């Protein structure tokens, strides 16, 4: 789910995916963390993120404001993260 004002950025922002060696990473809560510095094995520019979602048959919805949905998400059975909600539009 994203706000309409982010659609253009999803298509035009340069974003890279880094493939890392698995050996030094450990599961901490829901995230994998390496206790030391790690050199990437590969860096790939992702391109148009909206197109990547479409190509992978991932449904991506747009909503005028995400904060209005937050209470519903946090009381649902979904696994969630609100780490980027600081970028949400204030209603």
MIMAR-740049 format. One record per residue: residue number from 1; residue in one letter; x negated, y, z negated of N, C-alpha, C in turn. Coordinates in nm, 4 decimals, padded with zeros to 6 digits. Atoms other than C-alpha are relative to their C-alpha. Layout:
! residues N
+-----+---------+----------+----------+----------+----------+----------+----------+----------+----------+----------+
: num : residuo :      n.X :      n.Y :      n.Z :     ca.X :     ca.Y :     ca.Z :      c.X :      c.Y :      c.Z :
+-----+---------+----------+----------+----------+----------+----------+----------+----------+----------+----------+
: NUM :       A :        X :        Y :        Z :        X :        Y :        Z :        X :        Y :        Z :
...
+-----+---------+----------+----------+----------+----------+----------+----------+----------+----------+----------+
This chain:
! residues 91
+-----+---------+----------+----------+----------+----------+----------+----------+----------+----------+----------+
: num : residuo :      n.X :      n.Y :      n.Z :     ca.X :     ca.Y :     ca.Z :      c.X :      c.Y :      c.Z :
+-----+---------+----------+----------+----------+----------+----------+----------+----------+----------+----------+
:   1 :       X : -00.0857 : -00.1168 :  00.0000 :  00.0000 :  00.0000 :  00.0000 : -00.0901 :  00.1227 :  00.0000 :
:   2 :       X :  00.0740 : -00.1245 :  00.0006 : -00.1337 :  00.3418 :  00.0858 :  00.0919 :  00.1155 :  00.0369 :
:   3 :       X : -00.0752 : -00.1207 : -00.0312 : -00.0113 :  00.6966 :  00.1195 : -00.0298 :  00.0423 :  00.1439 :
:   4 :       X :  00.0174 : -00.0374 : -00.1407 :  00.0417 :  00.8326 :  00.4744 : -00.1209 :  00.0897 :  00.0257 :
:   5 :       X :  00.1126 : -00.0920 : -00.0223 : -00.2259 :  01.0981 :  00.4267 : -00.1341 : -00.0729 :  00.0129 :
:   6 :       X :  00.1236 :  00.0774 : -00.0083 : -00.4896 :  00.8189 :  00.4132 : -00.0103 : -00.0821 :  00.1289 :
:   7 :       X :  00.0011 :  00.0817 : -00.1213 : -00.3961 :  00.6527 :  00.7460 : -00.1152 :  00.0375 :  00.0937 :
:   8 :       X :  00.1070 : -00.0438 : -00.0914 : -00.6370 :  00.8624 :  00.9560 : -00.1374 : -00.0381 : -00.0551 :
:   9 :       X :  00.1289 :  00.0371 :  00.0605 : -00.9227 :  00.8046 :  00.7112 : -00.0257 : -00.1501 :  00.0128 :
:  10 :       X :  00.0154 :  00.1452 : -00.0150 : -00.8591 :  00.4287 :  00.7298 : -00.0484 : -00.0372 :  00.1405 :
:  11 :       X :  00.0404 :  00.0275 : -00.1374 : -00.9173 :  00.4487 :  01.1041 : -00.1357 :  00.0591 :  00.0346 :
:  12 :       X :  00.1181 : -00.0745 : -00.0448 : -01.2131 :  00.6873 :  01.1150 : -00.1185 :  00.0003 : -00.0967 :
:  13 :       X :  00.1092 :  00.0000 :  00.0969 : -01.4214 :  00.6464 :  00.7980 : -00.0994 : -00.1111 :  00.0319 :
:  14 :       X :  00.1024 :  00.1017 : -00.0200 : -01.7512 :  00.4643 :  00.8445 : -00.0177 : -00.0762 : -00.1313 :
:  15 :       X :  00.0091 :  00.0848 :  00.1181 : -01.7490 :  00.1740 :  00.5997 : -00.0817 : -00.1233 :  00.0354 :
:  16 :       X :  00.0855 :  00.1165 : -00.0221 : -02.0034 : -00.1054 :  00.5658 :  00.0335 : -00.1102 : -00.0993 :
:  17 :       X : -00.0093 :  00.1168 :  00.0870 : -01.9696 : -00.4554 :  00.4257 : -00.1413 : -00.0560 : -00.0130 :
:  18 :       X :  00.1331 :  00.0555 :  00.0257 : -02.2817 : -00.5979 :  00.2649 :  00.0150 : -00.1451 : -00.0435 :
:  19 :       X :  00.0028 :  00.1395 :  00.0444 : -02.3417 : -00.9721 :  00.2434 : -00.1199 : -00.0145 : -00.0930 :
:  20 :       X :  00.1020 :  00.0106 :  00.1037 : -02.5363 : -01.0500 : -00.0724 : -00.0322 : -00.1460 : -00.0286 :
:  21 :       X :  00.0326 :  00.1376 :  00.0392 : -02.7224 : -01.3603 : -00.1888 :  00.0804 : -00.0389 : -00.1241 :
:  22 :       X : -00.0881 :  00.0440 :  00.1087 : -02.4982 : -01.5615 : -00.4238 : -00.0741 : -00.0327 : -00.1292 :
:  23 :       X :  00.0715 :  00.0586 :  00.1130 : -02.7696 : -01.6890 : -00.6576 :  00.0006 :  00.0831 : -00.1285 :
:  24 :       X :  00.0137 : -00.0815 :  00.1216 : -02.7919 : -01.3922 : -00.8975 :  00.1324 :  00.0525 : -00.0547 :
:  25 :       X : -00.1282 : -00.0558 :  00.0422 : -02.4203 : -01.3100 : -00.9264 :  00.0724 : -00.0916 : -00.0981 :
:  26 :       X : -00.0744 :  00.0725 :  00.1023 : -02.2116 : -01.4131 : -01.2271 :  00.1402 :  00.0592 : -00.0105 :
:  27 :       X : -00.1377 : -00.0460 :  00.0154 : -01.8353 : -01.3924 : -01.2771 :  00.0167 :  00.0655 : -00.1358 :
:  28 :       X : -00.0295 : -00.0737 :  00.1234 : -01.7440 : -01.1282 : -01.5348 :  00.1402 :  00.0567 :  00.0146 :
:  29 :       X : -00.1415 : -00.0328 : -00.0128 : -01.3693 : -01.0908 : -01.5864 :  00.0450 : -00.0424 :  00.1401 :
:  30 :       X : -00.0431 :  00.0329 : -00.1361 : -01.2435 : -01.0725 : -01.2234 : -00.1028 :  00.0401 :  00.1044 :
:  31 :       X :  00.0991 : -00.0546 : -00.0911 : -01.5653 : -00.9393 : -01.0700 : -00.1304 : -00.0781 : -00.0079 :
:  32 :       X :  00.1322 :  00.0608 : -00.0005 : -01.9000 : -01.0830 : -00.9682 : -00.1035 :  00.1108 : -00.0137 :
:  33 :       X :  00.0990 : -00.1019 :  00.0326 : -02.1924 : -00.8864 : -01.1094 : -00.1373 : -00.0646 : -00.0053 :
:  34 :       X :  00.1379 :  00.0473 :  00.0080 : -02.5667 : -00.9275 : -01.0692 : -00.0722 :  00.0812 : -00.1074 :
:  35 :       X :  00.0702 : -00.0721 :  00.1061 : -02.7782 : -00.8404 : -01.3735 : -00.1225 :  00.0767 :  00.0498 :
:  36 :       X :  00.1187 : -00.0682 : -00.0524 : -03.0635 : -00.7247 : -01.1503 :  00.0244 :  00.0577 :  00.1375 :
:  37 :       X : -00.0065 : -00.0586 : -00.1336 : -03.1328 : -00.5406 : -00.8282 :  00.0023 : -00.1113 :  00.1048 :
:  38 :       X : -00.0150 :  00.1004 : -00.1045 : -03.0321 : -00.7349 : -00.5171 : -00.0141 :  00.0676 :  00.1362 :
:  39 :       X :  00.0103 : -00.0483 : -00.1377 : -03.1306 : -00.6810 : -00.1538 :  00.1045 : -00.0700 :  00.0855 :
:  40 :       X : -00.1043 :  00.0551 : -00.0860 : -02.8497 : -00.7286 :  00.0973 : -00.0608 : -00.0885 :  00.1079 :
:  41 :       X :  00.0406 :  00.0884 : -00.1090 : -02.8798 : -01.0117 :  00.3481 :  00.0426 :  00.0574 :  00.1349 :
:  42 :       X : -00.0565 : -00.0529 : -00.1239 : -02.6698 : -00.8269 :  00.6041 :  00.0869 :  00.1207 : -00.0298 :
:  43 :       X : -00.0890 : -00.1149 :  00.0087 : -02.4910 : -00.4947 :  00.6593 :  00.0772 :  00.0080 :  00.1312 :
:  44 :       X : -00.0854 : -00.0014 : -00.1182 : -02.1942 : -00.4813 :  00.8972 :  00.0919 :  00.1214 : -00.0065 :
:  45 :       X : -00.0949 : -00.1116 : -00.0072 : -02.0056 : -00.1674 :  01.0040 :  00.1372 : -00.0578 :  00.0351 :
:  46 :       X : -00.1309 :  00.0617 : -00.0144 : -01.6351 : -00.2494 :  00.9755 :  00.0879 :  00.0611 :  00.1083 :
:  47 :       X : -00.0830 : -00.0619 : -00.1029 : -01.4776 :  00.0014 :  01.2154 :  00.1370 :  00.0385 : -00.0523 :
:  48 :       X : -00.1375 : -00.0417 :  00.0294 : -01.1034 :  00.0765 :  01.2224 :  00.0643 : -00.0972 : -00.0988 :
:  49 :       X : -00.0531 :  00.0877 :  00.1040 : -00.9680 : -00.0656 :  00.8954 :  00.1468 : -00.0371 :  00.0232 :
:  50 :       X : -00.1396 :  00.0328 : -00.0314 : -00.6045 : -00.0448 :  01.0085 :  00.0059 : -00.1130 :  00.1033 :
:  51 :       X :  00.0034 :  00.1037 : -00.1024 : -00.6882 : -00.2544 :  01.3144 : -00.0472 : -00.1330 : -00.0580 :
:  52 :       X :  00.0471 :  00.1229 :  00.0650 : -00.8793 : -00.5062 :  01.1016 :  00.1124 : -00.0676 : -00.0785 :
:  53 :       X : -00.1147 :  00.0559 :  00.0723 : -00.5708 : -00.5497 :  00.8820 :  00.0976 : -00.0661 :  00.0989 :
:  54 :       X : -00.0930 :  00.0530 : -00.1005 : -00.3508 : -00.5993 :  01.1904 : -00.0548 : -00.1289 :  00.0608 :
:  55 :       X :  00.0623 :  00.1192 : -00.0599 : -00.5964 : -00.8483 :  01.3450 :  00.0046 : -00.1200 : -00.0940 :
:  56 :       X : -00.0029 :  00.1075 :  00.0999 : -00.5936 : -01.0501 :  01.0210 :  00.1426 : -00.0319 : -00.0468 :
:  57 :       X : -00.1414 :  00.0182 :  00.0362 : -00.2108 : -01.0388 :  01.0027 :  00.0264 :  00.0345 : -00.1461 :
:  58 :       X : -00.0214 : -00.0495 :  00.1359 : -00.2288 : -00.8504 :  00.6734 :  00.1012 :  00.1139 :  00.0068 :
:  59 :       X : -00.1023 : -00.1040 :  00.0033 :  00.0814 : -00.6453 :  00.6021 : -00.0506 :  00.1160 : -00.0856 :
:  60 :       X :  00.0433 : -00.1202 :  00.0705 : -00.0143 : -00.2922 :  00.5028 :  00.1158 :  00.0989 :  00.0055 :
:  61 :       X : -00.1153 : -00.0902 :  00.0064 :  00.2647 : -00.0640 :  00.3865 : -00.0435 :  00.1396 : -00.0415 :
:  62 :       X :  00.0226 : -00.1396 :  00.0331 :  00.2761 :  00.3113 :  00.3569 :  00.1139 :  00.0478 : -00.0893 :
:  63 :       X : -00.1003 : -00.0556 :  00.0916 :  00.4560 :  00.4904 :  00.0728 : -00.0381 :  00.1444 : -00.0291 :
:  64 :       X :  00.0305 : -00.1414 :  00.0212 :  00.4874 :  00.8658 :  00.0116 : -00.0768 :  00.0275 : -00.1293 :
:  65 :       X :  00.0717 : -00.0204 :  00.1257 :  00.3553 :  00.8301 : -00.3441 : -00.0187 : -00.1320 : -00.0728 :
:  66 :       X :  00.0282 :  00.1270 :  00.0667 :  00.1859 :  00.5399 : -00.5196 :  00.0290 :  00.0037 : -00.1491 :
:  67 :       X : -00.0190 : -00.0076 :  00.1451 :  00.2238 :  00.6669 : -00.8748 :  00.1400 : -00.0420 : -00.0417 :
:  68 :       X : -00.1373 :  00.0393 :  00.0311 :  00.5992 :  00.6103 : -00.8614 :  00.0146 : -00.1517 : -00.0052 :
:  69 :       X : -00.0067 :  00.1461 : -00.0022 :  00.5334 :  00.2398 : -00.7967 : -00.0822 : -00.0648 : -00.1116 :
:  70 :       X :  00.0973 :  00.0556 :  00.0937 :  00.2704 :  00.1959 : -01.0686 :  00.0648 : -00.0765 : -00.1151 :
:  71 :       X : -00.0677 :  00.0704 :  00.1101 :  00.5091 :  00.1022 : -01.3510 :  00.0524 : -00.1359 :  00.0451 :
:  72 :       X : -00.0501 :  00.1274 : -00.0518 :  00.6632 : -00.1676 : -01.1329 : -00.1142 : -00.1005 :  00.0182 :
:  73 :       X :  00.1147 :  00.0884 : -00.0212 :  00.3214 : -00.3094 : -01.0482 : -00.0517 : -00.0539 : -00.1331 :
:  74 :       X :  00.0589 :  00.0426 :  00.1279 :  00.1940 : -00.3179 : -01.4062 :  00.0914 : -00.0908 : -00.0818 :
:  75 :       X : -00.0920 :  00.0887 :  00.0725 :  00.5061 : -00.4951 : -01.5313 :  00.0356 : -00.1245 :  00.0810 :
:  76 :       X : -00.0277 :  00.1167 : -00.0844 :  00.5060 : -00.7522 : -01.2510 : -00.0968 : -00.1131 : -00.0340 :
:  77 :       X :  00.0916 :  00.1130 :  00.0174 :  00.3284 : -01.0865 : -01.2284 : -00.1205 :  00.0096 :  00.0932 :
:  78 :       X :  00.1103 : -00.0178 : -00.0936 :  00.0868 : -00.9495 : -00.9672 : -00.1308 :  00.0315 : -00.0723 :
:  79 :       X :  00.1313 : -00.0429 :  00.0459 : -00.2857 : -00.9213 : -01.0280 : -00.0224 :  00.1370 :  00.0639 :
:  80 :       X :  00.0074 : -00.1357 : -00.0532 : -00.3636 : -00.5519 : -00.9860 : -00.1234 :  00.0733 : -00.0508 :
:  81 :       X :  00.1038 : -00.0932 :  00.0425 : -00.6235 : -00.2796 : -01.0067 :  00.0464 :  00.1394 :  00.0387 :
:  82 :       X : -00.0365 : -00.1385 : -00.0277 : -00.5550 :  00.0916 : -01.0294 : -00.1215 :  00.0895 :  00.0105 :
:  83 :       X :  00.1263 : -00.0729 :  00.0019 : -00.9168 :  00.1966 : -00.9858 :  00.0007 :  00.1225 :  00.0922 :
:  84 :       X : -00.0031 : -00.1129 : -00.0940 : -00.8366 :  00.4287 : -00.6926 :  00.1220 :  00.0907 : -00.0183 :
:  85 :       X : -00.1184 : -00.0840 :  00.0203 : -00.5173 :  00.5837 : -00.8350 : -00.0349 :  00.1458 : -00.0251 :
:  86 :       X :  00.0391 : -00.1404 :  00.0183 : -00.7145 :  00.8972 : -00.9142 :  00.0087 :  00.0769 :  00.1328 :
:  87 :       X : -00.0123 : -00.0619 : -00.1327 : -00.6889 :  00.9634 : -00.5367 :  00.1450 :  00.0133 :  00.0448 :
:  88 :       X : -00.1416 : -00.0032 : -00.0378 : -00.3097 :  00.9314 : -00.5339 :  00.0554 :  00.1417 : -00.0085 :
:  89 :       X : -00.0660 : -00.1296 :  00.0037 : -00.0924 :  01.2311 : -00.4604 :  00.0849 :  00.0109 : -00.1260 :
:  90 :       X : -00.0811 : -00.0238 :  00.1203 :  00.0722 :  01.3796 : -00.7678 :  00.1362 :  00.0481 :  00.0474 :
:  91 :       X : -00.1367 : -00.0352 : -00.0422 :  00.4490 :  01.3958 : -00.7242 :  00.0455 :  00.1272 : -00.0644 :
+-----+---------+----------+----------+----------+----------+----------+----------+----------+----------+----------+
